């Protein structure tokens, strides 16, 4: 088949980019111009019916996309050396894995039922067996191990979604995320180990839930060191239970400890990793659960430690300086991806934080109750560096997870030119916000359920179909939780 090559002179990039077209317009797949080019004033000699399908990378871009084998350096990718030398310039494999885990966090939003008129509001729209297939992520080679729930009867009212329907799936619970594990042999081979993933749901109400934070620190009670403290709202969300509710009879903490214990025992003898991810408030839960797993030694098998890594996106501060120090002592690795224009990573702890010279003194000498510190390595991105994004005063845009993943895709190091290494579809940025420049023709907030989930029944009436009942907890949850707590000599159900 012959091909036509069109040379496009880009004012923005100041370089020649080669674009490939099939010779017949009817063979051109419908994709947006936004997916392939940087914004600029361009003179393009193309058939009017054609849309660009792919572009050949420049020599500079080709060089940046050389791949190593991840199974050879997976421990470095997971942070064993605190990502030294991998962030600036950005290692292509690390970029891929950050996006990989960010999409697990994004799936918690995509699968969550936010509709207050649905009796299923606050739960996951899909059964675990269908989860990755419904979200077009089956190719990842992961399988849902269990869903995670938390009680909404806590002091973070703007975080939880509640249904207005009379009959609801649960009066007390919200779906919080999931645990998944690699099952595909090819993916296990690619990664160089079997990966256990925990993905926590965040919130799309942006700063509303921040206003509910009391900023008061409380001891974690996960160890006998009472100087280790986290924000009280996060603590309640992670530890509270509601015995009247099947889904919340075990706290989110109980569920995660029991499930990781079960998986570690099941795959004992294999090379394992535990990777935890979340966005916004989900990032806070990711860090707390990572610390908890390490503190409770759930990752210790026959004297060896399974590495625990957190890839967090736009997360707030979680605990005090002693909490940060303890995470480091336990070798919990944390890579925090933030947008420098986002406000959430600046709270709590506006005044006493890791940047304050005398933070250690005020914590130890006067037990200052509002002292917070970020944990881990920061990857700071700037959305003004992306030529695809428009200037905006909408704080939700700078906080948006898809926008963060877009920025990761284009980031190559401080001061380096922004270009999309993976050619990730920029239309995803506008899934639930209005952040793309208008010339790309991508509607804002475009992702929505077809007819909001309503279907016609046999009588021709529009109804919301019944869903299969979700499993609350695997029957062996209590057994594995008891094993974890017994090992640490803590009371069962603490």
C-alpha positions as CSV (number, residue, x, y, z in Angstrom):
1,X,0.0,0.0,0.0
2,X,1.4,3.4,-0.9
3,X,1.5,6.1,1.7
4,X,1.3,9.8,1.8
5,X,3.6,11.8,4.1
6,X,2.7,15.4,4.9
7,X,5.3,17.6,6.5
8,X,3.9,20.0,9.0
9,X,5.8,23.1,10.1
10,X,5.1,23.8,13.7
11,X,5.6,27.3,15.0
12,X,5.3,26.1,18.6
13,X,7.8,23.3,18.5
14,X,10.1,25.0,16.0
15,X,10.8,21.7,14.4
16,X,9.6,19.4,11.6
17,X,7.1,16.8,12.5
18,X,6.3,14.0,10.1
19,X,2.6,12.9,9.9
20,X,1.5,9.6,8.3
21,X,-1.8,9.2,6.4
22,X,-3.2,6.1,4.6
23,X,-3.6,6.9,0.9
24,X,-7.4,6.6,0.9
25,X,-9.4,8.9,3.2
26,X,-12.0,6.2,3.9
27,X,-9.2,4.2,5.7
28,X,-8.5,7.0,8.1
29,X,-9.7,6.2,11.6
30,X,-11.8,9.0,13.2
31,X,-9.6,10.5,16.0
32,X,-9.3,14.1,17.0
33,X,-6.5,16.4,15.9
34,X,-6.0,17.0,19.6
35,X,-4.6,13.6,20.2
36,X,-1.6,14.1,18.0
37,X,-0.4,17.7,17.6
38,X,0.8,20.6,19.8
39,X,-1.2,23.8,19.4
40,X,0.3,26.2,17.0
41,X,-0.5,28.1,13.8
42,X,0.1,25.5,11.2
43,X,-0.1,25.2,7.5
44,X,-1.2,21.7,6.7
45,X,-1.8,20.4,3.2
46,X,-4.3,17.6,3.8
47,X,-7.6,16.4,2.4
48,X,-10.5,18.2,4.3
49,X,-12.1,14.9,5.2
50,X,-9.0,13.5,6.8
51,X,-8.1,13.7,10.5
52,X,-4.6,13.0,11.8
53,X,-4.1,9.4,13.0
54,X,-0.5,9.2,14.2
55,X,2.7,11.1,14.1
56,X,6.3,10.0,13.9
57,X,8.4,11.2,16.8
58,X,11.3,13.5,16.3
59,X,14.8,12.2,17.0
60,X,14.7,13.8,20.4
61,X,11.4,12.1,21.2
62,X,12.5,8.7,19.9
63,X,15.5,8.8,22.1
64,X,13.4,9.5,25.2
65,X,11.2,6.6,24.4
66,X,13.9,3.9,24.5
67,X,12.6,1.2,26.8
68,X,14.5,-0.9,29.3
69,X,13.1,-4.2,30.6
70,X,11.0,-3.4,33.7
71,X,11.7,-6.8,35.3
72,X,15.3,-5.8,35.5
73,X,14.8,-2.5,37.4
74,X,11.3,-2.9,38.9
75,X,12.6,-2.3,42.5
76,X,14.1,1.1,41.3
77,X,10.8,1.9,39.6
78,X,9.0,1.1,42.9
79,X,11.3,3.5,44.7
80,X,14.0,1.4,46.5
81,X,16.4,4.3,45.8
82,X,13.8,7.0,46.3
83,X,13.6,7.4,42.5
84,X,17.1,9.0,42.4
85,X,18.1,9.8,38.9
86,X,14.7,8.7,37.5
87,X,12.7,11.9,37.7
88,X,14.9,14.5,36.0
89,X,15.1,13.6,33.3
90,X,12.0,11.4,33.5
91,X,12.7,7.7,33.0
92,X,10.3,6.4,30.3
93,X,9.5,3.3,32.2
94,X,8.8,5.2,35.4
95,X,6.5,7.5,33.5
96,X,4.6,4.6,32.2
97,X,4.2,3.1,35.6
98,X,3.0,6.3,37.2
99,X,0.3,6.6,34.6
100,X,-0.4,2.9,34.9
101,X,-1.2,3.3,38.7
102,X,-2.9,6.7,38.2
103,X,-5.3,5.0,35.9
104,X,-6.1,2.5,38.6
105,X,-7.0,5.4,40.9
106,X,-9.0,7.0,38.0
107,X,-11.0,3.8,37.6
108,X,-12.4,4.3,41.1
109,X,-14.1,7.5,39.8
110,X,-15.2,6.0,36.5
111,X,-16.9,3.0,38.3
112,X,-18.5,5.0,41.2
113,X,-22.2,5.8,41.1
114,X,-22.5,9.5,41.9
115,X,-26.2,9.8,40.9
116,X,-28.2,10.9,44.0
117,X,-31.4,9.7,42.3
118,X,-30.1,6.1,42.0
119,X,-30.8,3.7,44.9
120,X,-27.3,2.5,44.2
121,X,-25.7,5.8,44.7
122,X,-22.5,5.4,46.7
123,X,-21.6,2.0,45.4
124,X,-19.6,0.6,42.4
125,X,-21.5,0.2,39.2
126,X,-19.9,-3.1,38.3
127,X,-19.4,-6.5,39.7
128,X,-15.8,-7.3,40.5
129,X,-15.6,-10.0,37.9
130,X,-16.6,-7.4,35.2
131,X,-14.8,-4.4,36.6
132,X,-11.7,-4.2,34.4
133,X,-13.7,-5.4,31.3
134,X,-16.3,-2.7,31.7
135,X,-13.6,0.0,32.1
136,X,-11.7,-1.4,29.1
137,X,-8.7,-2.3,31.3
138,X,-8.8,-6.1,30.9
139,X,-5.6,-6.0,28.9
140,X,-3.8,-5.0,32.1
141,X,-3.8,-8.6,33.4
142,X,-5.2,-7.8,36.8
143,X,-8.2,-9.3,38.6
144,X,-10.3,-7.8,41.4
145,X,-9.6,-9.5,44.7
146,X,-12.1,-7.6,46.8
147,X,-14.0,-4.3,47.1
148,X,-13.4,-1.9,50.0
149,X,-16.1,0.0,51.9
150,X,-16.2,2.6,54.6
151,X,-19.0,4.0,56.8
152,X,-20.4,7.4,56.0
153,X,-21.2,8.1,59.6
154,X,-18.1,10.2,60.2
155,X,-17.2,13.8,60.3
156,X,-16.4,14.2,56.5
157,X,-20.0,14.7,55.2
158,X,-19.0,16.3,52.0
159,X,-16.9,13.3,50.9
160,X,-19.7,10.7,50.9
161,X,-22.5,10.3,48.3
162,X,-26.0,9.5,49.6
163,X,-29.0,8.5,47.6
164,X,-32.3,10.4,47.7
165,X,-34.2,7.2,46.9
166,X,-36.4,5.6,49.5
167,X,-34.9,2.2,49.1
168,X,-31.2,2.2,49.0
169,X,-28.4,-0.4,48.8
170,X,-27.0,0.7,52.2
171,X,-27.8,3.4,54.7
172,X,-24.3,3.6,56.1
173,X,-21.7,2.6,53.5
174,X,-19.8,4.0,50.5
175,X,-17.7,2.0,48.1
176,X,-14.1,3.2,48.6
177,X,-12.0,1.2,46.1
178,X,-10.6,-2.2,45.6
179,X,-7.7,-4.7,45.9
180,X,-6.5,-6.3,42.7
181,X,-3.7,-8.7,41.9
182,X,-1.9,-9.6,38.6
183,X,-3.2,-12.9,37.3
184,X,-2.0,-12.9,33.6
185,X,1.3,-14.7,33.3
186,X,2.5,-12.3,30.6
187,X,2.0,-9.3,32.9
188,X,3.7,-11.1,35.8
189,X,6.7,-11.8,33.4
190,X,6.7,-8.1,32.2
191,X,6.7,-6.7,35.7
192,X,9.2,-9.2,37.1
193,X,6.9,-10.1,40.0
194,X,3.2,-10.5,41.0
195,X,1.8,-7.1,41.9
196,X,-0.9,-6.5,44.5
197,X,-2.6,-3.2,43.9
198,X,-4.8,-1.2,46.3
199,X,-6.7,1.7,44.7
200,X,-8.6,4.2,46.9
201,X,-11.4,6.4,45.7
202,X,-11.0,10.2,46.2
203,X,-13.7,12.9,45.8
204,X,-14.8,15.0,43.0
205,X,-16.4,17.7,45.2
206,X,-12.9,19.2,45.4
207,X,-12.4,21.6,48.3
208,X,-15.7,21.0,50.1
209,X,-14.3,18.0,52.0
210,X,-11.2,20.0,53.0
211,X,-13.5,22.4,54.8
212,X,-14.6,19.5,57.0
213,X,-11.1,18.7,58.2
214,X,-10.7,19.6,61.8
215,X,-6.9,19.7,61.5
216,X,-6.7,18.0,64.9
217,X,-4.1,15.2,65.0
218,X,-4.9,12.0,66.9
219,X,-2.7,9.0,67.7
220,X,-3.0,6.1,65.2
221,X,-3.1,3.4,67.8
222,X,-1.5,1.1,65.2
223,X,1.6,0.8,67.5
224,X,2.5,1.6,71.0
225,X,4.2,4.9,69.9
226,X,1.5,7.4,70.7
227,X,3.6,10.2,69.2
228,X,2.7,9.0,65.7
229,X,-0.4,11.0,64.7
230,X,-2.7,11.5,61.7
231,X,-5.6,13.9,61.0
232,X,-8.7,12.9,62.9
233,X,-11.0,12.8,59.9
234,X,-8.8,10.5,58.0
235,X,-8.4,8.3,61.0
236,X,-12.2,8.0,61.5
237,X,-12.7,7.3,57.8
238,X,-10.1,4.5,57.9
239,X,-11.0,2.9,61.2
240,X,-14.8,3.5,61.9
241,X,-17.2,0.6,61.5
242,X,-21.0,0.2,61.7
243,X,-22.2,-3.1,63.0
244,X,-25.8,-2.5,61.7
245,X,-24.4,-2.6,58.1
246,X,-23.0,-5.7,56.4
247,X,-20.6,-3.6,54.3
248,X,-19.2,-1.7,57.3
249,X,-19.2,-4.4,60.0
250,X,-15.5,-4.4,59.3
251,X,-13.7,-1.0,59.0
252,X,-11.8,-0.1,55.9
253,X,-8.7,-0.8,57.9
254,X,-9.9,-4.3,58.9
255,X,-10.7,-5.0,55.3
256,X,-7.3,-4.0,53.9
257,X,-5.3,-5.7,56.6
258,X,-7.2,-9.0,56.2
259,X,-7.1,-9.0,52.4
260,X,-3.4,-8.2,52.0
261,X,-2.7,-10.9,54.7
262,X,-4.7,-13.4,52.7
263,X,-3.0,-12.6,49.4
264,X,0.5,-12.6,50.9
265,X,-0.2,-16.1,52.3
266,X,-1.7,-17.3,49.1
267,X,1.3,-16.3,47.0
268,X,3.9,-17.1,49.5
269,X,7.2,-18.0,47.8
270,X,6.6,-15.8,44.8
271,X,8.2,-12.4,44.2
272,X,5.6,-9.8,45.3
273,X,5.1,-6.1,45.5
274,X,2.4,-4.1,47.2
275,X,1.5,-0.9,45.3
276,X,-1.1,1.5,46.7
277,X,-2.6,4.5,44.8
278,X,-5.2,7.2,45.2
279,X,-6.1,10.7,44.3
280,X,-7.1,13.6,46.6
281,X,-8.6,12.1,49.8
282,X,-7.8,8.7,48.3
283,X,-4.2,9.6,48.3
284,X,-4.4,10.2,52.1
285,X,-6.0,6.7,52.5
286,X,-3.3,5.2,50.3
287,X,-0.5,6.6,52.6
288,X,-2.3,5.6,55.8
289,X,-2.9,2.1,54.6
290,X,0.7,1.7,53.4
291,X,2.0,2.8,56.8
292,X,-0.5,0.5,58.6
293,X,0.5,-2.5,56.5
294,X,4.2,-1.9,57.2
295,X,3.6,-1.1,60.9
296,X,1.6,-4.3,61.3
297,X,4.3,-6.3,59.5
298,X,1.7,-7.7,57.0
299,X,4.5,-7.3,54.3
300,X,7.0,-9.4,56.3
301,X,7.3,-13.1,55.1
302,X,9.9,-15.3,56.7
303,X,12.0,-12.3,57.7
304,X,11.9,-10.7,54.2
305,X,9.9,-7.6,53.4
306,X,7.6,-7.2,50.5
307,X,8.2,-3.7,49.1
308,X,5.4,-1.2,49.7
309,X,5.1,1.7,47.4
310,X,2.6,4.6,47.2
311,X,1.9,6.5,44.0
312,X,-0.3,9.3,45.2
313,X,-1.9,12.1,43.2
314,X,-2.8,15.5,44.6
315,X,-2.8,14.3,48.1
316,X,-3.1,16.4,51.3
317,X,-0.8,16.1,54.2
318,X,-1.8,13.2,56.4
319,X,0.2,13.2,59.7
320,X,2.7,14.8,61.8
321,X,6.5,14.8,61.5
322,X,6.8,11.7,63.6
323,X,4.4,9.9,61.2
324,X,6.7,10.9,58.3
325,X,9.8,9.7,60.2
326,X,8.1,6.4,61.0
327,X,7.1,5.8,57.4
328,X,10.7,6.3,56.4
329,X,11.9,3.9,59.2
330,X,9.5,1.3,57.9
331,X,10.8,1.8,54.3
332,X,7.5,2.8,52.9
333,X,8.2,4.5,49.5
334,X,6.0,7.3,48.5
335,X,6.0,9.3,45.2
336,X,3.7,12.2,45.4
337,X,2.5,13.6,42.0
338,X,1.2,17.2,42.4
339,X,0.3,20.2,40.3
340,X,1.9,23.3,41.7
341,X,-1.3,25.3,41.2
342,X,-3.4,22.8,43.2
343,X,-4.4,23.8,46.7
344,X,-5.1,20.4,48.2
345,X,-1.4,19.4,48.7
346,X,-0.9,22.6,50.8
347,X,-3.3,21.4,53.5
348,X,-3.6,20.7,56.4
349,X,-0.7,22.3,58.1
350,X,-0.7,25.7,56.5
351,X,1.7,27.2,59.1
352,X,3.5,24.3,60.8
353,X,4.7,21.9,58.1
354,X,7.8,20.2,56.8
355,X,9.0,23.6,55.5
356,X,9.0,25.1,59.0
357,X,12.5,25.2,60.5
358,X,11.4,24.5,64.0
359,X,8.7,21.9,63.4
360,X,10.5,19.2,65.3
361,X,10.8,21.4,68.3
362,X,7.2,22.5,68.5
363,X,6.0,18.8,68.1
364,X,8.3,17.5,70.8
365,X,8.4,20.4,73.2
366,X,4.9,21.8,73.2
367,X,2.9,19.0,71.4
368,X,1.5,21.4,68.9
369,X,-1.7,19.7,67.6
370,X,-1.7,21.2,64.0
371,X,1.8,20.2,62.8
372,X,1.8,18.3,59.5
373,X,4.5,16.9,57.2
374,X,4.4,15.5,53.7
375,X,5.9,12.0,53.2
376,X,8.1,10.8,50.4
377,X,9.4,12.3,47.1
378,X,7.5,15.0,45.3
379,X,7.1,15.1,41.5
380,X,5.9,18.7,41.0
381,X,4.2,19.5,37.7
382,X,2.9,22.7,36.3
383,X,-0.2,22.7,34.1
384,X,0.9,26.0,32.4
385,X,3.7,24.1,30.7
386,X,1.2,22.1,28.7
387,X,0.2,23.8,25.4
388,X,-3.0,21.7,25.3
389,X,-4.5,23.3,28.5
390,X,-6.1,26.7,28.7
391,X,-5.7,29.3,31.4
392,X,-8.4,28.9,34.1
393,X,-9.3,30.1,37.5
394,X,-11.3,26.8,38.1
395,X,-9.6,25.2,41.1
396,X,-11.1,21.8,40.2
397,X,-9.2,21.8,36.9
398,X,-5.8,22.0,38.6
399,X,-6.9,19.2,41.0
400,X,-8.2,16.9,38.3
401,X,-6.6,13.5,38.1
402,X,-6.8,13.1,34.4
403,X,-5.0,16.4,34.0
404,X,-2.3,15.1,36.3
405,X,-1.8,12.0,34.1
406,X,-1.7,14.3,31.0
407,X,1.1,16.3,32.7
408,X,3.0,13.2,33.6
409,X,2.8,12.0,30.0
410,X,4.3,15.3,28.8
411,X,6.9,15.8,31.5
412,X,10.5,15.1,30.7
413,X,12.4,17.0,33.4
414,X,12.7,20.5,34.8
415,X,13.0,23.1,32.0
416,X,12.6,20.5,29.3
417,X,10.1,20.8,26.5
418,X,6.6,19.4,27.1
419,X,5.6,16.7,24.6
420,X,3.4,13.6,24.9
421,X,5.7,10.7,25.2
422,X,2.9,8.1,25.2
423,X,0.5,10.1,23.0
424,X,-2.1,9.6,25.7
425,X,-5.5,10.9,24.4
426,X,-5.8,14.4,25.6
427,X,-9.6,14.2,25.4
428,X,-9.4,12.3,28.7
429,X,-8.6,15.6,30.4
430,X,-12.1,16.9,29.8
431,X,-13.9,13.8,31.1
432,X,-15.2,15.6,34.1
433,X,-13.8,19.2,33.7
434,X,-13.3,22.0,31.2
435,X,-9.5,22.3,30.9
436,X,-8.6,21.7,27.2
437,X,-8.2,24.6,24.8
438,X,-11.4,25.2,22.8
439,X,-9.7,24.6,19.4
440,X,-9.5,20.9,20.1
441,X,-13.3,20.6,20.0
442,X,-13.6,18.3,23.0
443,X,-16.7,19.0,25.1
444,X,-16.3,19.6,28.8
445,X,-17.6,17.0,31.3
446,X,-18.2,14.6,28.4
447,X,-18.1,11.3,30.3
448,X,-21.5,10.2,31.4
449,X,-23.6,7.0,31.6
450,X,-25.8,6.4,28.6
451,X,-29.3,7.6,29.6
452,X,-28.0,7.7,33.2
453,X,-28.3,4.0,33.3
454,X,-32.0,3.9,32.5
455,X,-33.3,1.2,30.2
456,X,-36.6,0.2,28.7
457,X,-38.3,-2.9,30.2
458,X,-40.6,-5.3,28.4
459,X,-43.5,-2.9,28.8
460,X,-41.6,-0.1,27.1
461,X,-41.3,1.8,30.4
462,X,-38.0,3.5,31.3
463,X,-36.6,2.0,34.6
464,X,-33.3,1.8,36.5
465,X,-32.4,-1.9,36.2
466,X,-31.7,-4.0,39.3
467,X,-28.1,-4.8,40.0
468,X,-26.7,-8.0,41.4
469,X,-26.0,-7.6,45.1
470,X,-22.3,-7.0,45.9
471,X,-20.5,-9.3,48.2
472,X,-19.9,-7.5,51.5
473,X,-16.9,-9.3,52.8
474,X,-15.2,-12.6,52.0
475,X,-16.1,-15.2,54.6
476,X,-12.4,-15.5,55.8
477,X,-12.0,-11.8,56.5
478,X,-12.3,-12.2,60.3
479,X,-9.8,-15.1,60.2
480,X,-7.1,-13.2,58.4
481,X,-7.7,-10.0,60.4
482,X,-7.3,-12.0,63.6
483,X,-4.0,-13.4,62.4
484,X,-2.6,-9.9,61.7
485,X,-3.7,-8.5,65.1
486,X,-2.6,-11.6,67.0
487,X,0.9,-11.2,65.5
488,X,1.1,-7.7,66.9
489,X,-0.5,-8.7,70.2
490,X,-3.3,-6.2,69.7
491,X,-6.9,-6.8,70.6
492,X,-9.0,-8.3,67.8
493,X,-11.3,-5.7,66.2
494,X,-9.3,-2.8,67.7
